Protein backbone atom coordinates (compact mmCIF):
# COMPACT_ATOMS: atom_id res chain seq x y z
CA UNK A 1 0.00 0.00 0.00
CA UNK A 2 2.89 2.33 0.84
CA UNK A 3 4.45 1.55 -2.57
CA UNK A 4 1.17 2.40 -4.29
CA UNK A 5 1.02 5.73 -2.50
CA UNK A 6 4.61 6.48 -3.45
CA UNK A 7 3.87 5.73 -7.10
CA UNK A 8 0.78 7.94 -7.01
CA UNK A 9 2.63 10.76 -5.31
CA UNK A 10 5.48 10.58 -7.82
CA UNK A 11 3.11 10.58 -10.77
CA UNK A 12 1.27 13.55 -9.27
CA UNK A 13 4.55 15.43 -8.83
CA UNK A 14 5.53 14.79 -12.44
CA UNK A 15 2.13 15.95 -13.71
CA UNK A 16 2.05 19.04 -11.51
CA UNK A 17 5.53 19.97 -12.68
CA UNK A 18 4.68 19.27 -16.32
CA UNK A 19 1.57 21.45 -16.10
CA UNK A 20 3.61 24.30 -14.61
CA UNK A 21 6.13 23.99 -17.44
CA UNK A 22 3.37 23.91 -20.06
CA UNK A 23 1.79 27.04 -18.62
CA UNK A 24 5.13 28.84 -18.56
CA UNK A 25 6.95 27.59 -21.64
CA UNK A 26 4.32 26.00 -23.89
CA UNK A 27 4.14 22.60 -25.55
CA UNK A 28 7.22 22.77 -27.79
CA UNK A 29 9.60 23.97 -25.06
CA UNK A 30 8.44 21.52 -22.41
CA UNK A 31 10.80 18.54 -22.33
CA UNK A 32 11.06 15.42 -20.21
CA UNK A 33 14.56 16.47 -19.15
CA UNK A 34 13.29 19.83 -17.86
CA UNK A 35 10.40 18.17 -16.04
CA UNK A 36 12.79 15.65 -14.47
CA UNK A 37 15.22 18.37 -13.38
CA UNK A 38 12.42 20.38 -11.76
CA UNK A 39 11.23 17.23 -9.96
CA UNK A 40 14.72 16.51 -8.69
CA UNK A 41 15.00 13.18 -10.49
CA UNK A 42 16.62 11.74 -13.60
CA UNK A 43 14.73 11.69 -16.87
CA UNK A 44 15.15 7.90 -16.79
CA UNK A 45 13.12 7.87 -13.58
CA UNK A 46 10.35 9.88 -15.25
CA UNK A 47 10.19 7.18 -17.93
CA UNK A 48 9.43 4.63 -15.22
CA UNK A 49 6.04 6.34 -14.85
CA UNK A 50 5.38 7.61 -18.37
CA UNK A 51 6.58 6.02 -21.60
CA UNK A 52 7.03 9.29 -23.48
CA UNK A 53 6.52 13.05 -23.34
CA UNK A 54 3.22 12.56 -25.18
CA UNK A 55 1.90 10.42 -22.33
CA UNK A 56 2.77 13.11 -19.79
CA UNK A 57 1.12 15.82 -21.88
CA UNK A 58 -1.98 13.68 -22.41
CA UNK A 59 -2.30 13.07 -18.67
CA UNK A 60 -1.98 16.79 -17.90
CA UNK A 61 -4.57 17.72 -20.52
CA UNK A 62 -6.88 14.93 -19.34
CA UNK A 63 -6.88 16.43 -15.84
CA UNK A 64 -7.42 19.91 -17.27
CA UNK A 65 -10.33 18.80 -19.48
CA UNK A 66 -11.97 16.93 -16.62
CA UNK A 67 -12.83 20.29 -15.07
CA UNK A 68 -15.02 21.03 -18.09
CA UNK A 69 -16.68 17.63 -17.85
CA UNK A 70 -17.45 18.19 -14.16
CA UNK A 71 -18.95 21.62 -14.87
CA UNK A 72 -21.19 20.26 -17.63
CA UNK A 73 -22.25 17.22 -15.60
CA UNK A 74 -23.28 19.57 -12.80
CA UNK A 75 -25.63 21.28 -15.26
CA UNK A 76 -27.08 17.95 -16.39
CA UNK A 77 -27.96 16.97 -12.83
CA UNK A 78 -29.66 20.23 -11.88
CA UNK A 79 -33.37 20.07 -11.05
CA UNK A 80 -34.38 22.40 -13.88
CA UNK A 81 -36.21 21.89 -17.19
CA UNK A 82 -34.26 20.10 -19.92
CA UNK A 83 -34.50 23.13 -22.21
CA UNK A 84 -32.82 25.25 -19.55
CA UNK A 85 -30.16 22.56 -19.13
CA UNK A 86 -29.52 22.49 -22.88
CA UNK A 87 -29.08 26.26 -23.03
CA UNK A 88 -26.84 26.24 -19.97
CA UNK A 89 -24.75 23.38 -21.38
CA UNK A 90 -24.04 25.07 -24.71
CA UNK A 91 -23.39 28.50 -23.21
CA UNK A 92 -21.22 27.16 -20.39
CA UNK A 93 -19.11 25.12 -22.81
CA UNK A 94 -18.73 28.20 -25.01
CA UNK A 95 -17.72 30.38 -22.06
CA UNK A 96 -15.23 27.81 -20.79
CA UNK A 97 -13.51 27.59 -24.18
CA UNK A 98 -13.38 31.37 -24.55
CA UNK A 99 -11.98 31.76 -21.05
CA UNK A 100 -9.36 29.06 -21.65
CA UNK A 101 -8.34 30.75 -24.89
CA UNK A 102 -7.99 34.11 -23.14
CA UNK A 103 -6.47 33.16 -19.78
CA UNK A 104 -4.84 29.74 -20.19
CA UNK A 105 -3.25 30.23 -23.58
CA UNK A 106 -0.39 27.75 -23.31
CA UNK A 107 -2.62 24.89 -22.12
CA UNK A 108 -5.25 25.84 -24.69
CA UNK A 109 -2.64 25.78 -27.46
CA UNK A 110 -1.39 22.43 -26.20
CA UNK A 111 -4.95 21.14 -26.39
CA UNK A 112 -5.39 22.40 -29.96
CA UNK A 113 -2.09 20.78 -30.92
CA UNK A 114 -3.02 17.34 -29.66
CA UNK A 115 -6.55 17.81 -31.01
CA UNK A 116 -5.09 18.02 -34.50
CA UNK A 117 -3.01 14.93 -33.80
CA UNK A 118 -6.23 12.97 -33.05
CA UNK A 119 -4.95 11.77 -29.68
CA UNK A 120 -7.05 9.38 -27.59
CA UNK A 121 -7.35 11.82 -24.68
CA UNK A 122 -9.20 14.27 -26.93
CA UNK A 123 -11.51 11.59 -28.32
CA UNK A 124 -12.37 10.47 -24.79
CA UNK A 125 -13.12 14.04 -23.73
CA UNK A 126 -15.41 14.60 -26.71
CA UNK A 127 -17.16 11.31 -26.00
CA UNK A 128 -17.66 12.35 -22.37
CA UNK A 129 -19.17 15.76 -23.06
CA UNK A 130 -21.32 14.42 -25.91
CA UNK A 131 -22.65 11.79 -23.51
CA UNK A 132 -23.65 14.59 -21.14
CA UNK A 133 -25.45 16.37 -23.98
CA UNK A 134 -27.27 13.16 -24.86
CA UNK A 135 -28.24 12.73 -21.20
CA UNK A 136 -29.78 16.22 -21.19
CA UNK A 137 -31.79 15.51 -24.34
CA UNK A 138 -32.94 12.16 -22.94
CA UNK A 139 -34.18 13.91 -19.79
CA UNK A 140 -36.24 16.22 -22.00
CA UNK A 141 -37.86 13.24 -23.71
CA UNK A 142 -38.61 11.61 -20.36
CA UNK A 143 -40.35 14.73 -19.03
CA UNK A 144 -42.22 15.31 -22.29
CA UNK A 145 -40.54 18.66 -22.96
CA UNK A 146 -38.89 17.40 -26.11
CA UNK A 147 -40.33 15.23 -28.86
CA UNK A 148 -37.21 13.53 -30.17
CA UNK A 149 -37.57 10.67 -32.63
CA UNK A 150 -33.92 9.57 -32.77
CA UNK A 151 -31.83 10.51 -29.74
CA UNK A 152 -28.50 9.80 -31.42
CA UNK A 153 -29.36 11.92 -34.46
CA UNK A 154 -30.63 14.71 -32.23
CA UNK A 155 -27.40 14.68 -30.23
CA UNK A 156 -25.37 14.84 -33.44
CA UNK A 157 -27.53 17.68 -34.76
CA UNK A 158 -27.14 19.81 -31.64
CA UNK A 159 -23.42 19.08 -31.48
CA UNK A 160 -22.85 19.99 -35.13
CA UNK A 161 -25.07 23.07 -35.05
CA UNK A 162 -23.20 24.47 -32.06
CA UNK A 163 -19.69 23.40 -33.13
CA UNK A 164 -18.63 26.99 -33.74
CA UNK A 165 -19.16 27.75 -30.06
CA UNK A 166 -17.05 24.95 -28.59
CA UNK A 167 -14.50 23.70 -31.12
CA UNK A 168 -11.18 25.19 -29.93
CA UNK A 169 -9.96 26.23 -33.38
CA UNK A 170 -13.29 27.87 -34.24
CA UNK A 171 -13.40 29.64 -30.88
CA UNK A 172 -9.99 31.14 -31.65
CA UNK A 173 -11.13 32.27 -35.10
CA UNK A 174 -14.28 33.94 -33.76
CA UNK A 175 -12.96 35.30 -30.47
CA UNK A 176 -13.88 38.90 -31.43
CA UNK A 177 -17.39 38.07 -32.64
CA UNK A 178 -20.55 38.43 -30.49
CA UNK A 179 -20.85 34.65 -30.59
CA UNK A 180 -22.93 34.27 -27.43
CA UNK A 181 -25.80 36.09 -29.15
CA UNK A 182 -25.38 33.79 -32.14
CA UNK A 183 -25.41 30.78 -29.84
CA UNK A 184 -28.67 31.96 -28.27
CA UNK A 185 -30.24 32.25 -31.73
CA UNK A 186 -29.08 28.78 -32.79
CA UNK A 187 -30.37 27.35 -29.51
CA UNK A 188 -33.78 28.93 -30.01
CA UNK A 189 -34.04 27.32 -33.45
CA UNK A 190 -32.82 23.94 -32.22
CA UNK A 191 -35.25 23.90 -29.31
CA UNK A 192 -38.20 24.58 -31.61
CA UNK A 193 -37.12 21.64 -33.79
CA UNK A 194 -36.62 19.37 -30.79
CA UNK A 195 -40.02 20.26 -29.33
CA UNK A 196 -41.97 19.36 -32.46
CA UNK A 197 -40.22 16.11 -33.34
CA UNK A 198 -38.22 17.20 -36.37
CA UNK A 199 -35.35 14.90 -35.41
Secondary structure, DSSP 8 states (H G I E B T S, - for coil): -HHHHHHHHHHHHHHHHHHHHHHHH-TTT--HHHHHHHHTS-HHHHTTT-SSHHHHHHHHHHHHHHHHHHHHHHHHTSSS-HHHHHHHHHHHHHHHHHHHHHH-HHHHHHHHHHHHTT-HHHHHHHHHHHHHHHHHHHHHHHHTS---S-HHHHHHHHHHHTGGGT-HHHHHHTTTS-HHHHHHHHHHHHHHHHHTT--
